[in-house]
Every structure is written in structure tokens, then in C-alpha cells.
Amino acid sequence: MKVLIIDNEAPIRAGLRLQLETYCPEMDALQEATGIASGLLAIDNFQPDIVFLDVEMDDGTGFDLLKKSGSYNFQLIFITAHNKYAVDAFRFSAIDFLLKPIDTDDLLISLEKAISNLKNKNLKEQIQVLNESMNAISMEHKKIVLKDKDSIYFIKVNDIIRCHAEGPYTEFFTSNGQKITISKTLKEYEEMLEPFGFIRAHHSHLINIRKIIRFDKTDGCNLIMENNDEVPVSQRKKEHLLEMIAGL
């Protein structure tokens, strides 16, 4: 397995190299680059399996490099200083990222995911979703990338009817009748989707308020969704939910 580190900070490259040499026995070759020009050359000549890419470099950004690269035959892990806006965009695109300084446990988790996904060649589409998120695309066209053990799904946020917590998993129900089960918690998706008109109607249910067709106040409180699913509403959430509906 060949690994490429593209980062303009020598201490970051040196630290990451040491971590990889210590904890990644699958790696048999490693190269470094310091920016866009050297990074593009290394991608073409070295043909890496995994690329660690800095977001901010002296001659541009990691996004600039990806726009100029004609090759996406690698797994990508961004390296970034904390920036909530960028981090949210990474989450929507399901492209992995590590925060500086790089924690070894986080690195090992990212490596495990990257190695398991080496045969999946969806990076170009994921980068497109990332760019859309970074450029504040309208709700109508905004997408989220969902990965299960077999497939990668590119779903319009507006097509999600509801999400349901099933232990440590989240079930997505979409307008075309799909049910997609993802091994992440509902809390994580609540943080991502709340700015786009989603609300936690119940501790196990996150709903798209645009997909409600009826608020049934009999026998407690239930929402009837576009696909005729019934979702319970907790008393604690009832007032806030009604306020959101009134604002539509």
C-alpha cells in the first residue's frame, strides 16, 4: 500500500510519517509533497493508494489540487485545523478528515476505513458533494453521502423523509421508498441536518418538516409523513415543532 502526504508544514509531515511507520504495517511505500504543484506531480508519478491532503497550503488549497487532478484512484483523508464550516462539508460528503494535531487513535480509525474502501472508486462524486457543501448550494440541490457496508448512496437532503435511531445505527427513509441503514448515531445526523429543516420530534426520530402531511393530535401526538409513516411527538418537542411548522 502506497501513501502520499501533501502538507506544507514539515513538522506535520514528519509526525504523520512517524505515526504511519509505527502503526501502519500495511504501508510499504510513502512519499511527501509540500503543495499543489508537487502534490499533483506525486499523484501522477507515485499512484498512491491513500492521500493525506492538507486543506490550506502556501500555493492554494487542497480543493484547488483536487480540481486540477485528473486522477481519483485513491482514498482521500483531509488534514485540517478546526473549522466547523469545512468539517460540516466533510461530513455531508462522507470524506474522512483528521484535525491537527493528529491524534493516533483517530488516525488508526481513518486508516482502517480507507483500507477497507480501497476498491470503492466514488471519490469524484464525493468531491462534487463536498464542493457543493462548501459553496452553500441551495436546499433543493444539496446532497449527503451515506455509506453502508455494501454501497455508497448520493441522496438529496430534500428527499429524506425521516431518520430513525436503531441502537447505534440510523435508518434513513427517502421519497423513493429506500431504507438505508448507516452505522452512525442519530445525534450525528441531527447536528448535520438541523439547519436544513430537520427536527428531533422524539428521542428516536428525526424528521424533515417539509415532508409532514398531517399533525394528528388524537391518541397523544403523531406526525403523518409523506410516505404515510407515523412518527410520535414527545411533549417536550411539541411546542417547538408547531412553531417550525407555522414558519413554513
C-alpha positions as a printed NumPy array, in Angstrom:
array([[  0.   ,   0.   ,   0.   ],
       [  1.397,   3.375,  -1.079],
       [  0.719,   6.522,   0.969],
       [  1.219,  10.165,  -0.02 ],
       [  1.283,  13.083,   2.46 ],
       [  0.638,  16.546,   0.959],
       [  1.165,  19.281,   3.557],
       [  3.23 ,  22.467,   3.623],
       [  4.186,  22.095,   7.31 ],
       [  7.321,  19.984,   7.796],
       [  6.53 ,  19.086,  11.452],
       [  3.077,  17.796,  10.45 ],
       [  4.576,  15.662,   7.669],
       [  7.29 ,  14.316,   9.961],
       [  4.846,  13.492,  12.753],
       [  2.403,  11.784,  10.408],
       [  5.225,   9.837,   8.754],
       [  6.379,   8.551,  12.156],
       [  2.821,   7.545,  13.112],
       [  2.32 ,   5.698,   9.825],
       [  5.669,   3.914,  10.028],
       [  4.876,   2.853,  13.6  ],
       [  1.229,   1.873,  13.332],
       [  0.546,   1.018,   9.684],
       [  2.248,  -2.265,   8.73 ],
       [  0.221,  -2.391,   5.504],
       [  2.204,   0.591,   4.169],
       [  5.2  ,  -0.38 ,   2.053],
       [  5.943,   2.996,   0.407],
       [  5.497,   6.612,   1.469],
       [  6.16 ,   9.917,  -0.281],
       [  5.713,  13.555,   0.731],
       [  4.746,  16.717,  -1.136],
       [  4.604,  20.303,   0.086],
       [  1.852,  21.849,  -2.027],
       [ -0.333,  21.737,  -5.118],
       [  2.374,  21.565,  -7.792],
       [  4.469,  18.896,  -6.074],
       [  1.317,  17.089,  -4.935],
       [ -0.075,  16.788,  -8.47 ],
       [  3.283,  15.509,  -9.718],
       [  3.445,  12.927,  -6.92 ],
       [ -0.104,  11.704,  -7.605],
       [  0.724,  11.179, -11.293],
       [  4.104,   9.509, -10.755],
       [  3.615,   7.673,  -7.446],
       [ -0.002,   6.499,  -7.991],
       [ -0.804,   6.409,  -4.24 ],
       [ -3.491,   4.255,  -2.655],
       [ -4.132,   6.745,   0.168],
       [ -3.568,  10.523,   0.135],
       [ -3.408,  12.693,   3.266],
       [ -4.191,  16.185,   1.963],
       [ -3.828,  19.489,   3.824],
       [ -6.654,  21.979,   3.352],
       [ -4.582,  25.194,   3.486],
       [ -1.177,  25.306,   1.777],
       [  1.182,  28.027,   0.556],
       [  0.227,  27.753,  -3.121],
       [ -3.503,  27.153,  -2.651],
       [ -5.922,  24.739,  -1.022],
       [ -6.449,  21.017,  -1.117],
       [ -9.664,  21.707,  -3.003],
       [ -7.645,  23.516,  -5.693],
       [ -5.434,  20.455,  -6.045],
       [ -8.436,  18.153,  -6.446],
       [ -9.907,  20.399,  -9.158],
       [ -6.647,  20.175, -11.124],
       [ -6.105,  16.456, -10.628],
       [ -7.36 ,  14.098, -13.293],
       [ -6.885,  11.068, -11.046],
       [ -9.192,   9.991,  -8.245],
       [ -7.934,   6.426,  -7.908],
       [ -7.063,   6.766,  -4.24 ],
       [ -8.669,   7.076,  -0.831],
       [ -8.596,  10.646,   0.476],
       [ -8.137,  11.829,   4.062],
       [ -8.07 ,  15.583,   4.615],
       [ -5.86 ,  17.166,   7.276],
       [ -7.287,  20.38 ,   8.681],
       [ -7.227,  22.835,  11.529],
       [-10.625,  23.063,  13.193],
       [-13.13 ,  24.899,  11.031],
       [-16.764,  23.995,  11.659],
       [-17.928,  25.02 ,   8.203],
       [-15.35 ,  22.821,   6.476],
       [-15.899,  19.963,   8.912],
       [-19.662,  20.007,   8.225],
       [-18.927,  19.854,   4.488],
       [-16.688,  16.82 ,   5.023],
       [-19.457,  15.089,   6.957],
       [-22.021,  15.669,   4.205],
       [-19.632,  14.243,   1.595],
       [-18.514,  11.349,   3.86 ],
       [-14.892,  12.221,   3.   ],
       [-12.721,  11.487,   6.007],
       [-10.715,  14.165,   7.787],
       [ -8.275,  14.494,  10.67 ],
       [ -7.899,  17.547,  12.874],
       [ -4.453,  18.942,  13.625],
       [ -2.599,  17.959,  15.749],
       [ -3.293,  14.435,  14.52 ],
       [ -4.402,  12.028,  17.238],
       [ -3.062,   8.498,  16.766],
       [ -6.359,   6.811,  17.627],
       [ -8.213,   8.998,  15.098],
       [ -5.53 ,   8.216,  12.51 ],
       [ -5.91 ,   4.469,  13.008],
       [ -9.695,   4.699,  12.605],
       [ -9.288,   6.7  ,   9.384],
       [ -6.712,   4.247,   8.059],
       [ -8.943,   1.28 ,   8.796],
       [-11.812,   2.883,   6.861],
       [ -9.539,   3.886,   3.983],
       [ -8.005,   0.434,   3.653],
       [-11.424,  -1.236,   3.686],
       [-12.602,   1.173,   0.951],
       [ -9.627,   0.846,  -1.404],
       [-11.76 ,  -0.902,  -4.035],
       [-14.504,   1.745,  -3.917],
       [-13.961,   4.36 ,  -6.624],
       [-16.546,   7.007,  -5.74 ],
       [-14.174,   9.813,  -4.801],
       [-15.033,  12.019,  -7.784],
       [-18.722,  12.058,  -6.858],
       [-17.919,  12.621,  -3.177],
       [-15.696,  15.587,  -4.069],
       [-18.581,  17.032,  -6.077],
       [-20.825,  16.812,  -2.985],
       [-18.028,  18.364,  -0.905],
       [-17.701,  21.299,  -3.307],
       [-21.459,  21.813,  -3.282],
       [-21.455,  21.905,   0.517],
       [-18.527,  24.319,   0.632],
       [-20.279,  26.622,  -1.847],
       [-23.547,  26.733,   0.133],
       [-25.649,  25.151,  -2.616],
       [-29.417,  25.595,  -2.27 ],
       [-31.502,  23.189,  -0.234],
       [-33.165,  21.953,  -3.409],
       [-29.897,  20.516,  -4.744],
       [-27.877,  19.818,  -1.593],
       [-26.774,  16.201,  -1.252],
       [-25.486,  13.955,   1.506],
       [-23.33 ,  10.859,   1.036],
       [-24.365,   7.781,   3.011],
       [-22.166,   4.701,   3.272],
       [-23.203,   1.246,   4.401],
       [-21.093,  -1.913,   4.253],
       [-22.038,  -2.635,   0.633],
       [-22.803,   0.67 ,  -1.102],
       [-22.362,   4.438,  -1.226],
       [-25.538,   6.477,  -1.726],
       [-25.738,  10.056,  -3.004],
       [-29.042,  11.363,  -1.611],
       [-30.642,  14.776,  -1.972],
       [-31.257,  16.133,   1.523],
       [-34.699,  17.256,   0.4  ],
       [-35.573,  13.633,  -0.47 ],
       [-35.05 ,  12.416,   3.102],
       [-38.408,  11.977,   4.816],
       [-37.186,  10.902,   8.218],
       [-34.393,   9.215,  10.16 ],
       [-34.883,   6.653,  12.897],
       [-32.453,   5.595,  15.627],
       [-31.956,   1.847,  15.918],
       [-29.36 ,   1.43 ,  18.648],
       [-26.023,   2.742,  17.315],
       [-27.429,   2.789,  13.756],
       [-29.523,   5.342,  11.855],
       [-32.205,   4.31 ,   9.368],
       [-32.943,   6.744,   6.521],
       [-36.334,   6.695,   4.768],
       [-36.437,   8.526,   1.426],
       [-39.072,   9.779,  -1.006],
       [-38.41 ,   6.956,  -3.475],
       [-39.082,   4.287,  -0.841],
       [-35.477,   3.497,   0.048],
       [-34.478,   2.444,   3.541],
       [-30.757,   2.888,   4.168],
       [-29.127,   1.8  ,   7.416],
       [-25.911,   3.588,   8.421],
       [-23.623,   2.713,  11.328],
       [-23.638,   6.211,  12.837],
       [-25.803,   7.628,  15.6  ],
       [-28.901,   9.751,  15.042],
       [-27.263,  12.528,  17.099],
       [-24.552,  12.954,  14.479],
       [-27.091,  13.355,  11.68 ],
       [-29.241,  15.658,  13.797],
       [-26.303,  18.074,  14.036],
       [-25.789,  17.919,  10.27 ],
       [-29.418,  18.176,   9.136],
       [-30.969,  20.506,  11.719],
       [-30.011,  23.668,   9.741],
       [-31.954,  22.272,   6.763],
       [-35.385,  21.958,   8.353],
       [-34.993,  18.716,  10.291],
       [-36.123,  18.402,  13.912],
       [-35.909,  15.707,  16.556],
       [-39.628,  15.038,  17.07 ],
       [-38.879,  12.229,  19.52 ],
       [-35.714,  10.782,  21.019],
       [-35.667,   8.112,  18.273],
       [-36.981,  10.169,  15.353],
       [-35.538,  12.979,  13.232],
       [-37.995,  14.31 ,  10.646],
       [-37.971,  16.635,   7.635],
       [-40.686,  19.179,   8.433],
       [-41.313,  19.685,   4.708],
       [-42.439,  16.059,   4.476],
       [-45.211,  16.299,   7.123],
       [-48.712,  15.915,   5.714],
       [-50.66 ,  15.896,   8.991],
       [-50.242,  16.579,  12.705],
       [-52.567,  14.128,  14.459],
       [-53.414,  15.272,  17.999],
       [-55.584,  12.257,  18.868],
       [-54.131,   9.423,  20.966],
       [-51.212,  11.575,  22.001],
       [-49.401,  13.413,  19.213],
       [-48.272,  11.835,  15.965],
       [-46.977,  13.126,  12.672],
       [-48.134,  11.551,   9.433],
       [-45.302,  11.795,   6.938],
       [-45.346,  11.946,   3.148],
       [-44.847,   8.171,   2.897],
       [-47.678,   7.578,   5.442],
       [-45.264,   6.66 ,   8.233],
       [-46.44 ,   7.696,  11.694],
       [-43.906,   9.373,  13.958],
       [-44.588,  10.047,  17.651],
       [-44.013,  13.549,  19.029],
       [-42.704,  13.953,  22.551],
       [-44.414,  16.539,  24.76 ],
       [-41.083,  18.304,  25.188],
       [-40.752,  18.799,  21.409],
       [-44.389,  19.595,  20.605],
       [-44.303,  23.39 ,  21.024],
       [-41.044,  23.85 ,  19.122],
       [-42.293,  21.603,  16.311],
       [-45.525,  23.594,  15.965],
       [-43.51 ,  26.821,  15.799],
       [-41.355,  25.419,  12.997],
       [-44.398,  24.226,  11.048],
       [-46.043,  27.643,  11.438],
       [-42.949,  29.254,   9.929],
       [-43.113,  27.257,   6.703]])
